[in-house]
Amino acid sequence: MKKMKIEDFIRGYFIGNFDPSIYNTNGMEVTYKNVKKGNLETLGGGCRVSAVICGCAYVYGVGEVKKGDIIRWENDEISYIFALNDFEFFLFRFGKNENVIAGMLEKTDYIKFDDIYSGIWKQLNVLSQRNRKTCKIKDEDVAVIVQGAIGVETPFVTKSIRKYLPNAQIILSTWEQEDVEGCEYDIVIFNKDPGAFETFGNWININRQIISTKAGINAVNRRYVLKLRSDLIMLSSDILNYFQVYMNKNPLYAVFENKILIGELFTCKNNSARDVAFHVSDWFFFGEVEDIHRFYDCVKIFSFENEFEQYKDNEEFPIVYGNETHVATAAYKETHNLCIEDFLSGDLDLMRDSNEYILSNFSILSFCQHGIMNIKKNYWKFSFEYNGVSYKDNGSFKIYTNADTERYEEIQF
């Protein structure tokens, strides 16, 4: 006889051909899963059987399931579980596990992909209990820049734009020699690739982002601009609904005529247990073209050999002054002085200035508001973990949320 606790096992797996295991076998895997409210869980491949212990969830292709329900998926069936409240179940797997997103992009079409994820996103919106805003912007007044390398995700990205913003101008800004077959666009720009550079074992693509984004902005002939990474898919056009919803600004810090819309994820207060300043998410942004020019035109190519030479061997430098900070501070530095030493020391005045700048110039939206999801590798999990419903700060990674934007609206200047 043997007794163990679920905490003794890796990610809840307690039967299978691995260690630790309470029973070692090649025939099956058994795991305990606990999915928090608003989170999405995928169950990989193989024949799978799930037995619900407690809670309630929306299962793609099945509908709502609850305690006592048992579900079976065959090898080629997609298994997505979206927790409507904290949800616990046992999973029995017979066969090979595999990467769900990578497999789907290769094996399914955009229509089915959108049906799955837009359906789950709508379930998230029901959970959020938010009142949807009325859109005042016509899609024919919008240009969408898709910037970056072309991956297996990018045709899905451009198709999602055509679905949710059918009359928008699509500008694909990528690199020479990239294969854009299967992508939808009105303008394609083939930029010379500046390459990445390595720092402390990581490859940094900041100059690729700067060049491809600037080229896209310069090609825009519409009033509004939405910039997307080439692996970000739209599940809705709701982001347009939030333009000019949040208007409050501190005049000492306001740079733009109207606030630029950004996402919560990677708009950081704290990273790797360090306070970080001016760390504005660069995954996507939306605003009037004049403000987008003001935001990006002054962003310079990043070079250690230029102004950052003395910090190239400082391991804390990439934490406190990353890609996001380099872009976000460019417009601010046009009228304010910034000292890199203050970033490294965690200067309190710098943190105050950062907070005022971010909340005066950007409207921070949750995933359940903007509906833009990263589909690269396992990044989709971030969207549903930091979802606008159940997010809680942890000690080493804290982000700005829509609640910060909402609270800022109440301040009088």
C-alpha positions in Angstrom: 0.0 0.0 0.0 1.2 3.5 -0.8 -0.1 7.0 0.0 1.0 10.2 -1.8 -0.5 13.7 -2.3 -1.3 15.4 -5.6 1.3 18.0 -4.8 3.9 15.3 -5.0 3.4 15.0 -8.8 4.3 17.2 -11.8 1.4 19.1 -13.1 -1.0 16.6 -11.5 0.2 13.6 -13.5 0.1 10.6 -11.1 -0.2 7.5 -13.4 1.9 6.9 -16.5 5.4 6.2 -17.8 7.2 9.0 -15.8 8.6 9.7 -12.5 7.2 10.5 -9.9 4.2 8.2 -10.5 2.1 6.2 -8.1 1.7 3.5 -10.8 4.1 3.2 -13.7 2.6 2.1 -17.0 2.9 2.6 -20.8 -0.8 2.0 -21.3 -2.3 5.3 -20.1 -1.7 8.6 -18.3 -4.0 9.9 -15.6 -3.8 13.5 -14.3 -5.8 15.7 -11.9 -6.6 19.2 -13.4 -7.8 22.3 -11.6 -8.8 25.1 -14.0 -9.5 28.6 -12.5 -12.6 30.5 -13.5 -12.1 32.2 -16.9 -9.1 30.1 -17.9 -8.9 27.8 -20.9 -7.5 24.3 -20.8 -6.6 22.1 -23.9 -6.1 18.4 -23.5 -3.7 17.6 -26.3 -4.1 14.4 -28.4 -4.8 10.8 -28.0 -8.0 9.2 -26.9 -9.1 11.1 -23.8 -11.7 10.6 -21.1 -12.5 13.2 -18.5 -14.5 12.7 -15.3 -15.7 16.0 -13.7 -15.1 16.2 -9.9 -16.6 19.7 -9.2 -17.4 23.0 -10.9 -18.9 23.9 -14.2 -17.3 24.4 -17.7 -18.1 25.0 -21.3 -16.6 22.2 -23.5 -16.3 22.8 -27.2 -18.6 20.5 -29.1 -20.4 19.3 -25.9 -21.7 22.4 -24.2 -21.9 22.9 -20.4 -20.6 20.1 -18.2 -20.7 19.7 -14.4 -20.0 17.4 -11.5 -20.5 13.7 -12.4 -20.3 14.2 -16.2 -17.9 12.1 -18.2 -16.6 13.1 -21.7 -14.7 11.1 -24.2 -12.7 12.4 -27.1 -11.2 10.4 -30.0 -7.7 10.8 -31.3 -8.6 13.5 -33.9 -11.2 15.4 -31.9 -10.4 18.8 -30.4 -10.7 19.1 -26.6 -11.1 22.6 -25.2 -12.4 23.3 -21.6 -13.3 26.8 -20.6 -14.0 27.1 -16.8 -17.2 28.9 -16.0 -16.1 28.7 -12.3 -13.3 26.9 -10.6 -13.3 23.5 -12.3 -11.7 20.2 -11.2 -11.5 16.9 -13.2 -9.5 13.7 -13.8 -8.2 13.2 -17.3 -7.4 9.7 -18.6 -5.3 9.6 -21.8 -4.7 6.7 -24.1 -2.3 7.5 -26.9 0.1 10.3 -27.8 -0.1 13.9 -26.6 0.6 16.7 -29.0 0.7 20.5 -29.3 -2.9 21.5 -29.9 -2.4 24.9 -31.5 0.3 23.8 -33.8 -1.7 20.9 -34.9 -4.8 22.9 -35.4 -3.1 25.5 -37.6 -1.9 22.8 -39.9 -5.0 20.5 -39.8 -8.0 22.9 -39.8 -9.2 26.0 -41.6 -9.7 29.5 -40.3 -13.5 29.2 -40.2 -13.3 26.3 -37.7 -10.5 27.9 -35.7 -12.6 31.1 -35.4 -15.7 29.1 -34.4 -13.8 27.6 -31.5 -12.0 30.6 -30.1 -14.6 33.3 -30.8 -17.2 31.0 -29.1 -15.0 30.6 -26.0 -14.2 34.4 -26.0 -18.0 35.1 -26.0 -18.3 32.8 -22.9 -15.6 34.8 -21.3 -17.6 38.0 -22.0 -20.6 36.5 -20.3 -18.5 35.8 -17.2 -17.1 39.3 -17.2 -20.7 40.8 -16.9 -19.5 43.9 -18.8 -21.8 46.2 -20.7 -20.6 46.2 -24.2 -19.8 49.7 -25.6 -21.4 51.1 -28.8 -18.9 51.4 -31.6 -18.6 54.9 -33.2 -15.9 54.0 -35.7 -16.5 52.6 -39.2 -14.2 49.9 -40.3 -13.6 51.6 -43.6 -11.8 54.4 -41.6 -9.3 51.8 -40.1 -6.0 50.6 -41.4 -4.6 47.4 -39.8 -0.8 46.9 -39.8 0.3 43.3 -39.5 4.0 43.4 -38.8 6.7 40.8 -38.4 7.8 37.5 -39.9 5.3 35.4 -41.8 4.5 32.2 -39.8 1.9 29.5 -40.0 -0.3 31.8 -37.9 -0.2 34.8 -40.2 -2.8 33.7 -42.9 -5.3 33.1 -40.0 -4.4 36.6 -38.6 -5.2 38.3 -41.9 -8.4 36.3 -42.4 -9.6 37.3 -38.9 -9.1 41.0 -39.9 -11.2 40.5 -43.1 -14.0 38.8 -41.0 -14.2 41.4 -38.2 -13.1 44.5 -40.1 -14.1 43.7 -43.7 -13.6 47.2 -45.1 -10.4 48.0 -43.3 -7.1 48.5 -45.2 -4.7 45.6 -44.4 -1.0 46.5 -44.6 1.4 43.5 -44.3 4.8 44.7 -43.3 7.4 41.9 -43.3 10.8 41.0 -44.6 12.4 40.4 -48.0 12.1 36.8 -49.1 9.1 36.1 -46.8 6.4 33.9 -48.4 3.1 35.8 -48.1 1.0 33.2 -50.0 -2.3 32.6 -48.2 -2.3 36.0 -46.5 -4.9 38.6 -47.3 -3.7 42.2 -47.7 -4.2 45.5 -49.6 -0.5 46.6 -49.4 2.5 44.4 -48.7 5.9 45.9 -47.7 9.1 43.8 -47.9 11.6 45.5 -45.6 15.3 44.7 -45.3 15.7 42.5 -42.2 17.9 44.3 -39.6 18.3 41.0 -37.8 18.2 40.3 -34.1 21.0 40.8 -31.5 21.8 38.6 -28.5 22.0 39.8 -24.9 22.4 37.5 -21.9 21.4 34.5 -23.9 18.2 36.0 -25.4 17.7 37.1 -29.0 16.2 40.5 -29.2 13.9 41.5 -32.1 13.3 45.2 -31.2 14.8 46.6 -34.4 12.7 44.3 -36.5 9.6 45.6 -34.7 10.6 49.2 -35.1 11.4 49.0 -38.8 8.4 47.0 -39.9 6.0 49.0 -37.7 7.3 52.4 -39.0 7.1 51.2 -42.6 3.5 50.1 -42.0 2.5 53.4 -40.3 4.0 55.4 -43.2 1.7 53.5 -45.7 -1.5 54.2 -43.8 -4.1 56.4 -45.5 -7.0 56.0 -43.0 -8.0 57.9 -39.9 -7.3 55.1 -37.4 -4.6 52.5 -37.1 -4.6 49.1 -35.4 -1.1 47.6 -35.2 -0.9 43.8 -34.7 2.0 41.4 -34.4 1.9 38.8 -37.2 0.8 36.1 -34.6 -2.2 38.0 -33.1 -5.7 37.0 -34.2 -8.9 39.0 -33.8 -11.9 37.3 -32.2 -14.0 40.4 -32.4 -14.0 44.1 -33.5 -14.8 45.2 -30.0 -11.5 47.1 -29.5 -12.9 49.9 -31.7 -15.7 50.4 -29.2 -13.3 51.6 -26.5 -11.8 54.6 -28.4 -12.4 57.8 -26.4 -14.2 55.9 -23.6 -11.4 56.7 -21.2 -10.5 60.4 -21.5 -9.0 61.5 -18.2 -5.4 62.8 -18.4 -2.8 64.5 -16.2 -1.9 67.5 -18.4 1.7 67.4 -17.1 2.2 63.9 -18.7 -0.3 63.8 -21.6 1.5 63.4 -25.0 -1.2 62.3 -27.3 -4.4 64.0 -28.4 -6.4 60.8 -27.6 -5.4 57.8 -25.5 -3.9 54.9 -27.4 -5.6 51.5 -26.7 -3.3 48.7 -25.5 -3.7 45.4 -23.7 -3.1 44.4 -20.1 -0.7 41.6 -20.8 2.9 42.8 -20.5 1.9 46.3 -19.5 4.0 45.7 -16.4 4.4 47.2 -13.0 6.7 44.5 -11.9 8.8 41.9 -13.7 11.1 39.2 -12.3 10.3 40.7 -8.8 11.7 44.1 -9.9 9.7 47.3 -10.3 9.8 48.3 -14.0 9.0 51.7 -15.4 7.4 52.7 -18.8 6.8 49.0 -19.6 3.9 49.3 -22.1 2.7 46.2 -24.0 3.8 46.3 -27.6 1.7 43.4 -28.9 -0.9 45.7 -30.4 -2.2 49.3 -30.2 -5.0 51.3 -31.7 -5.5 55.0 -32.1 -5.8 58.0 -34.4 -3.1 58.0 -37.1 -1.7 61.4 -35.9 -1.2 60.0 -32.4 0.3 56.8 -33.7 2.9 58.8 -35.7 3.6 60.8 -32.6 4.1 57.6 -30.6 6.3 55.8 -33.1 8.1 58.4 -35.3 10.6 59.3 -32.6 11.5 55.7 -31.8 15.2 55.1 -32.6 16.9 52.0 -33.7 18.2 50.2 -30.5 22.0 50.0 -30.3 24.2 49.1 -27.3 27.0 50.7 -29.2 25.1 54.0 -29.2 23.6 55.2 -25.9 23.6 51.9 -24.0 27.2 50.8 -24.3 28.0 51.1 -20.6 25.1 48.8 -19.7 25.7 46.0 -22.1 27.2 43.8 -19.4 24.6 44.7 -16.7 22.3 41.7 -16.2 19.6 43.9 -14.7 19.5 46.2 -17.7 17.3 44.1 -20.0 14.8 43.6 -17.1 14.3 47.2 -16.3 14.8 48.6 -19.9 13.4 46.1 -22.3 11.9 46.4 -25.8 8.6 47.7 -24.5 10.3 50.5 -22.5 12.5 51.6 -25.3 9.4 52.2 -27.5 7.2 53.7 -24.8 9.7 56.2 -23.6 10.6 57.7 -27.0 7.7 60.2 -27.2 8.0 60.9 -23.5 11.7 61.8 -23.9 10.8 64.5 -26.4 9.7 66.7 -23.5 11.0 65.0 -20.4 14.5 63.9 -19.2 15.1 60.2 -18.4 18.1 58.7 -16.7 19.0 55.0 -17.2 20.5 55.0 -13.7 17.0 55.7 -12.3 15.7 52.6 -14.1 18.4 50.5 -12.5 17.9 52.0 -9.0 14.1 51.8 -9.0 13.9 55.5 -8.4 10.5 56.4 -6.8 10.1 59.6 -8.8 10.6 57.6 -12.0 8.0 55.1 -10.9 5.5 57.9 -10.2 6.3 59.5 -13.6 5.9 56.1 -15.3 2.5 55.5 -13.7 1.2 59.0 -14.7 2.5 58.7 -18.2 1.0 55.2 -18.8 -2.4 56.1 -17.4 -2.6 59.5 -19.0 -1.7 58.3 -22.5 -3.0 54.7 -22.8 -6.3 53.0 -22.2 -5.5 49.6 -20.9 -8.0 46.9 -22.0 -8.6 43.4 -20.8 -8.7 40.4 -23.1 -12.5 40.2 -22.7 -12.7 43.8 -23.9 -10.3 43.8 -26.9 -10.6 40.2 -28.1 -7.1 39.9 -29.6 -5.3 36.6 -28.9 -1.8 35.5 -29.5 -1.7 32.1 -31.3 2.0 31.6 -31.3 3.0 28.3 -29.6 1.4 28.3 -26.2 1.0 32.0 -25.9 -2.8 31.7 -26.2 -2.8 30.5 -22.5 -1.7 34.0 -21.4 -4.8 35.5 -22.8 -7.1 33.3 -20.8 -4.9 33.4 -17.7 -4.9 37.3 -17.7 -8.4 37.5 -18.9 -10.1 40.4 -17.1 -12.2 38.1 -14.9 -10.0 36.2 -12.5 -6.5 37.7 -12.8 -4.6 38.2 -9.5 -1.2 39.7 -9.1 1.6 37.4 -8.1 4.8 38.4 -6.4 7.2 38.4 -9.4 4.9 39.6 -12.2 2.4 42.3 -11.8 0.5 44.1 -14.7 -1.7 47.1 -15.2 -5.3 46.1 -15.7 -8.4 47.8 -16.9 -9.3 48.4 -13.3 -6.3 50.8 -13.1 -7.7 52.7 -16.1 -11.2 52.8 -14.6 -9.8 54.1 -11.3 -7.8 56.8 -13.1 -11.0 58.2 -14.6 -12.1 59.2 -11.1 -9.1 61.5 -10.4 -9.5 65.2 -10.8 -6.7 67.3 -12.3 
